[in-house]
Amino acid sequence: MSLKLLTATALGLALAACATSPKRDLGRFGFMVGCWKSADGVNLEVWSPPEGGIMFGYATTTRNGQLATFEQSRLDTRPSRALYTASPEGQRSVTFVETRDPAALVAPNTITLENGDHDYPQRITYRSTENGLAASISLLDGTRPFSYSWERCED
């Protein structure tokens, strides 16, 4: 076999392997990965694919074209119950622990996290929706609810 033919065959096999390689497993919180924007464009939420069991995220809110608020987050999926750590506006970070609520555990593409010692919110739930991603926050008893919804960013 000539060197050119051997090289072309090896290159073809390598390209075929790349084209048919399995998709990366994003884990059970893969539904959150990506860039998400509210319909009015005011709220943005971005989540990285997991790296070593940790996802990194950030959220921004803009008003009149100016940054109004921001938050940096991480979701550690390595423990049996995921840990969500958020630092709003660069303040001291707060950690929420994945709930063991049976209803939350059976819902696909949903995660509920809680921290009863935090002032507000005490409960955070992320879930996949038909149009994208949604989150709700509240106190542990469900009072003071607030919801967010996002669609995948087009940019």
C-alpha positions in Angstrom: 0.0 0.0 0.0 1.4 3.4 -0.9 2.1 6.0 1.7 -0.5 8.4 0.2 -3.2 5.7 0.2 -2.3 4.7 3.8 -2.3 8.4 4.9 -5.7 9.0 3.2 -7.2 5.9 4.8 -6.0 6.8 8.3 -7.3 10.4 7.9 -10.6 9.0 6.7 -10.9 6.7 9.6 -10.0 9.4 12.1 -12.6 11.8 10.6 -15.3 9.1 10.6 -14.5 8.3 14.3 -14.9 12.0 15.2 -18.2 12.3 13.2 -19.7 9.2 14.9 -18.3 9.7 18.4 -21.0 9.5 21.1 -22.4 12.8 22.5 -20.9 13.9 25.7 -22.9 12.8 28.7 -24.0 15.9 30.5 -25.4 14.1 33.5 -28.8 14.4 35.2 -28.6 18.2 35.2 -27.7 18.5 31.5 -31.1 20.1 30.9 -29.7 23.3 32.5 -26.6 23.5 30.2 -26.5 26.4 27.9 -27.5 30.1 27.6 -31.0 31.0 28.6 -32.7 34.4 28.1 -36.1 35.7 29.3 -38.6 36.7 26.6 -38.2 40.3 27.4 -34.4 40.0 27.3 -33.9 41.3 30.8 -32.8 38.1 32.5 -30.0 35.9 31.3 -28.8 32.6 32.9 -25.9 30.6 31.6 -24.7 27.1 32.7 -21.6 25.3 31.6 -21.4 21.6 30.9 -20.1 19.7 33.9 -16.4 19.6 34.4 -15.3 16.9 36.9 -18.9 17.0 38.3 -19.2 20.7 38.7 -21.3 23.1 36.6 -20.6 26.8 36.6 -23.2 29.4 36.1 -24.0 33.0 36.1 -27.1 35.2 35.9 -27.6 38.8 35.0 -30.5 41.3 35.0 -30.4 44.4 32.9 -32.5 47.5 33.1 -32.4 50.2 30.5 -29.4 48.5 28.9 -27.4 48.6 32.2 -26.4 45.7 34.4 -28.8 45.8 37.4 -27.8 42.6 39.2 -25.6 39.6 38.8 -24.9 36.3 40.4 -22.2 33.6 40.1 -23.1 30.0 40.9 -21.8 26.5 40.9 -23.7 23.2 41.0 -21.6 20.4 42.5 -23.1 17.1 41.4 -20.4 14.8 42.9 -22.1 14.2 46.3 -25.2 12.0 46.4 -27.2 15.2 47.0 -26.1 18.0 44.7 -24.9 21.3 46.2 -25.8 24.6 44.7 -23.6 27.6 45.8 -24.6 31.1 44.8 -22.9 34.4 45.3 -25.2 37.3 44.4 -23.6 40.6 43.6 -20.2 39.1 44.8 -21.5 38.8 48.4 -20.8 35.9 50.7 -21.7 32.6 49.0 -24.8 30.6 50.2 -25.1 26.9 49.7 -28.3 25.0 49.1 -28.6 21.2 49.3 -30.6 19.0 46.9 -33.9 18.0 48.6 -34.8 14.4 49.3 -38.5 15.2 48.7 -39.8 12.1 46.9 -41.9 14.3 44.5 -38.8 16.2 43.4 -36.8 13.0 42.9 -39.3 11.4 40.5 -39.8 14.5 38.3 -37.5 14.3 35.3 -35.3 17.2 34.4 -36.0 18.9 37.8 -33.8 19.8 40.7 -35.0 21.3 44.0 -32.5 22.7 46.5 -33.0 24.0 50.0 -31.4 26.0 52.8 -33.7 26.7 55.7 -31.1 28.9 57.4 -31.0 31.4 54.6 -33.3 34.5 54.8 -34.6 34.3 51.2 -34.9 32.3 49.1 -34.9 29.1 51.1 -36.0 26.8 48.2 -34.9 26.9 44.6 -36.3 24.7 41.9 -35.0 24.4 38.3 -37.0 22.5 35.7 -37.1 21.9 32.0 -40.1 23.2 30.2 -41.5 22.7 26.7 -40.0 26.1 25.7 -36.8 26.1 27.7 -35.8 26.4 31.4 -37.7 27.7 34.4 -36.8 28.4 38.0 -38.9 29.2 41.1 -37.8 30.5 44.5 -39.7 30.7 47.7 -39.5 30.2 51.5 -39.5 26.5 52.6 -43.3 26.7 53.2 -43.8 27.9 49.7 -44.7 31.5 50.6 -43.2 34.5 48.8 -42.9 32.6 45.5 -41.2 34.1 42.5 -40.7 32.5 39.1 -38.4 32.9 36.2 -38.6 31.4 32.7 -36.1 31.4 29.9 -35.8 30.3 26.3 -32.5 29.2 24.7 -30.4 32.1 23.6 -30.2 32.5 19.8 -26.8 34.2 19.8 
